[in-house]
Amino acid sequence: MGNRITLECATGRDIRDPVEKIIFAHRSLAEKPLYLFARDSD
């Protein structure tokens, strides 16, 4: 069903759920500037 995007941050967390991924990203950016890496795998 399309591409799977996994978001990994500096903490080493792997978030698969798109909604939770967005929420976590916003919280992380709000608290501390983290480097977010987005990878798409087939």
N, C-alpha and C positions, 0 to 999 in steps of 0.2 A: 504494500500500500504506500508507494512513494518512498522517499528517502527518510532514513532515521537520523535525527540530529541529536548528538550527545553533547552536552555542555559540561565542560570541566573547568573548575576554577582553581585558584591557587591553593585552596584547602584540600584539593584532591577529591572533591565530591563529584559523582557522576549522576546527573539528573536526566531522566528519560521522559518524564511527563512534561509536555510543552508548557502547560499552565504553571506548574510548580517551578519549572525552569525559569520562566519569566519573573515570577514572584521572588525567587531566590536571587536572581540577578539584580532586581531592583533593590532588595534589602541589602545585598552586598555592596552595591554602588552607593547606597544611602549611608551605610555605616563606614565602610572602608573601600577605597578604590582597588578592585581586584582585576587581575588579568583574566579575561574570559576567552576560552578557545572553543570555537564551534567547528565540529567536524561532521561531515555527512558521509554515511556509509551506505553502500547499496544493499 
